[in-house]
Amino acid sequence: MLWLMLFAGASLANSGTLHIRSANLITYENDVLLNADVEINFGAEMEKAILKGFTFNFLIEFQLVRPRQYWFNDEVATTVQQVSLSYHALSRQYIVMRNEQQRTFPTLDAAIEDLSIIQDLKVFEKSDMEKGEPYLAMLLMRLDHKKLPKTLQVEGIASNDWKMSSQKYEWSPNLFK
């Protein structure tokens, strides 16, 4: 039994994880911007794959809804942003691509730190909300399995290393203070 617990603990420590620590909305003029902090840990297999030249695409999915009591929630806004992480072997740099903007880093840890910060992502306009109405904001970050190379997609079916998805982070924003 002890052996099984040690094995399970080792396999969990070896797999990648995503965990949203915090998220909030701020306004800038009429735009509503998302800021969030995500804890990202790559498993050993993911680190090896990055060094071999594979690109990892992550999806940041945000949704704002107005809850309704007797019907489905009213969707106010949905935003999806793709962020990619890759390694350039010739320059020995890790590359984070976000909205056509490329940033390079000397280490994987530095690239992951940049990837884990969502800052000033425009998600909707303040005029989309009505004052005095309750709203529910939801945020999810996950590895886009459809963009993985076919060999990793097949391996991902059997391995937890490639099933990186955060919890659904929910909060009630109050932008009219």
N, C-alpha and C positions, 0 to 999 in steps of 0.2 A: 504494500500500500504506500509506503514511504517513497519507494522508487517511482511509482505512478505520479505522486504529487510533485516530486522533483522534476520529472520529465515534463509535466504539464506546465510548471513554472518556467522551465527553460524555454519551452516552445513559445510561451506568451512573451517572454522577454526578447525573443528573437524576431517576433513579428512586428510590423509597423503599426503605429497608432496615430490617430488624430483625435484631439480633444479641444473643444472650444472652451476657453477659460472665461472670456468676457466678450460682450458686444454691446454697442450703443449707437444711437442715431443722433446726429447733430445737424443743425441747419446752417446753410450758408446762402444768404439771399433767399431765393425760392427753392434751392436744391436741398435735398435731404441726403446726407452722406453717412455711410456705414463705416464704423471703426470697430475692429475686433482683434482679439489676441487668441491664437491657436497654438496648442502644444502639439508638435510634430516629432515623431520618433520613427526612424526608418529601421527596418530589420536588416540583418546581415545580407540577405539575398537581394534586397533592394539596393543596398550600397554597392554590391558587386555589379548589379545590372547597370547602374548609373555610370560606373567606371568603364563598363564595356561599350558605352555610347548610347544606351537607351534613353529616350526622353519620357519623362513622367508628366502627364497633364492632369491638373487638379481643377475641379469645378467648385466655385463658390456660389451657392444658391441661396438667394434671399427672397423672402415673400412677406408681404404685408397684407393682412386680411382684417375685415371687420366682422367679428363674430355675430352670428344671428342665432336666435334661440330656437326657432322652429323650422329652420331650413339650413342649407349648406352655407358656410362662411362666404362672405362677399370678398372676392379677390380684388385688392386695390392695386397692387404692384408686384411684379415678379422680375427679378434681375438675376442673370447668370453670368459670371465672369470666369474665363479660363486663364489659368496661370500654369506655365510649364517650367520644368526644371530639367536641365541637361548638363552634360560634361563635355567640354571641348579638349580633346587629348593633346592637340598641338600646343595650345597656350596654357594647358593645365589649369583651366579656369572653369568654375561652375557658373552656369548661366540661368538666370531667372527672367522669363519673359512675361510681361504683364501689360496688356493694352498697347502693343507695338513698342513698348519700352523695354529695352534689354539692360540688365544689370549683371555685372560679373563679380565673382567672389573667389578668393584664393583657396577657400576650404569648403567642404560640404556643410560643416556646422554653420558657417556664416551665411551660406545660401539658404539653408533651412530656417535660420533666424529671420531672414528677409521674407521668406515664403510664409512664415507664421504670423506676420503682421499685415492685417488688412486695414488700409488707411485711406480715408476720404474717397471711398467708392460710392459714386452717385447711384442711388437705388430708386429714387422717385422724386417728384416735386411736392413741395409742401402744400400746394393748392389741390393736390389729390386727396388730402385729408379734410375732414370737417371738424370744426372745433366742438368739443363736448362729446364726441363719439368715442367709444372704446375701440382700440386696435390691438392686434396681436402680431408681433414681428417674429419671424422664424429664420434661422440661419443653419446651413448645413455645408460642410466641406467634405469632398470625397475625391478619391483617385478615379479618373475616367477610364474604366476598363475597356471601353470601345476604342480608345486611342492607343492602347498597348499593342506592341507587335503580336502577331498571331501566336508565336511560340510562348510568350508570356501569358496570353489570354488562356491558352490550354492549361498551362501550369497553374494559373490562378484559380482554376476550378477546384483543384485538389489542395491548394495551399492557402493558409490564412495570411501569408506574407503580402499578398496582393489585394487583400480585401480591406483597404484603408477607407474608412468613412467615420466622420465624427458623429456624435449624438446630434439630435435635432435640438438646437438651442432656441428657446422661446422666451420672450419677454413682452411686457406691455409698455410701449413707448409713450411718452407724454411730451410732445413737441410744442404744445401751447401753454407755456408757463408765464 
